[in-house]
Amino acid sequence: MTAFQEAPSPAPYRDHTGRVAKVGFTADKDSGVAGEWMWVEIAGWNEDGYYGRLLNEPVHIAGLSYGDEVHGFDERHIYQSEPAQVG
């Protein structure tokens, strides 16, 4: 299960589905950093929270890779949100 980090100032946009968002992830304990901010293409929302595809290659989180599906985060973990680019 992926652990998420709360944003210092969560993004004001409420429905992030179909957008790309900078999401806070909790880093591995032995990494020397508290967290890592990465872009996620948000595909939808269910009872567990938002889910989507990771658009970065993690540096401080073992077992998580570019393109992986992540799920279970919400507005508290989103620092920035932008419309997805088309084309």
C-alpha positions as CSV (number, residue, x, y, z in Angstrom):
1,M,0.0,0.0,0.0
2,T,1.3,3.4,-1.0
3,A,1.5,6.0,1.8
4,F,0.7,9.6,1.0
5,Q,1.9,12.9,2.5
6,E,-0.4,15.8,3.2
7,A,0.2,19.0,1.2
8,P,1.2,22.1,3.1
9,S,-1.5,24.0,1.1
10,P,-3.9,21.6,-0.7
11,A,-5.0,22.5,-4.2
12,P,-8.4,24.4,-4.1
13,Y,-9.9,22.5,-7.0
14,R,-12.3,19.8,-5.7
15,D,-12.9,17.4,-8.6
16,H,-9.5,16.4,-9.9
17,T,-10.7,13.5,-12.2
18,G,-9.3,13.9,-15.7
19,R,-6.5,16.3,-14.5
20,V,-2.9,15.8,-13.6
21,A,-2.0,16.5,-10.0
22,K,1.2,16.8,-7.9
23,V,0.6,14.3,-5.1
24,G,2.6,13.9,-1.9
25,F,4.0,10.4,-1.3
26,T,5.7,9.3,1.9
27,A,9.3,8.3,1.2
28,D,11.0,5.1,2.4
29,K,12.2,5.5,6.0
30,D,15.9,5.0,5.1
31,S,15.9,7.5,2.2
32,G,16.8,10.5,4.3
33,V,13.8,12.5,3.1
34,A,10.3,12.8,4.4
35,G,8.4,12.7,1.1
36,E,8.4,13.0,-2.6
37,W,6.1,15.0,-4.8
38,M,5.1,13.4,-8.1
39,W,2.6,14.0,-10.9
40,V,-0.3,11.6,-11.2
41,E,-2.8,11.4,-14.1
42,I,-6.1,11.1,-12.2
43,A,-8.4,8.6,-13.8
44,G,-11.2,8.6,-11.3
45,W,-12.5,8.3,-7.8
46,N,-14.1,5.5,-5.7
47,E,-14.8,4.8,-2.0
48,D,-11.0,4.6,-1.3
49,G,-10.3,8.0,-2.9
50,Y,-8.7,9.1,-6.2
51,Y,-6.8,6.7,-8.4
52,G,-4.6,7.2,-11.4
53,R,-1.3,6.6,-13.2
54,L,2.1,7.8,-11.9
55,L,3.9,10.1,-14.3
56,N,7.3,10.3,-12.6
57,E,10.0,7.8,-11.7
58,P,10.3,7.7,-7.9
59,V,13.7,8.3,-6.4
60,H,13.0,7.7,-2.7
61,I,10.2,5.0,-2.9
62,A,11.2,1.4,-3.6
63,G,8.6,-0.8,-5.4
64,L,6.9,2.1,-7.1
65,S,7.6,3.0,-10.8
66,Y,6.6,5.3,-13.6
67,G,3.2,4.2,-15.0
68,D,2.1,2.3,-11.9
69,E,-1.5,2.8,-10.7
70,V,-1.7,4.5,-7.4
71,H,-4.9,4.8,-5.4
72,G,-6.3,6.0,-2.1
73,F,-5.3,9.6,-2.0
74,D,-7.6,12.6,-1.7
75,E,-7.6,16.4,-1.7
76,R,-5.3,16.6,1.3
77,H,-2.5,15.0,-0.6
78,I,-2.8,17.1,-3.7
79,Y,-0.5,20.2,-3.8
80,Q,-1.2,21.3,-7.4
81,S,-3.7,20.3,-10.1
82,E,-3.8,21.2,-13.8
83,P,-5.9,20.2,-16.8
84,A,-4.4,17.2,-18.6
85,Q,-2.7,18.2,-21.9
86,V,-4.5,16.8,-25.0
87,G,-2.4,15.7,-28.0
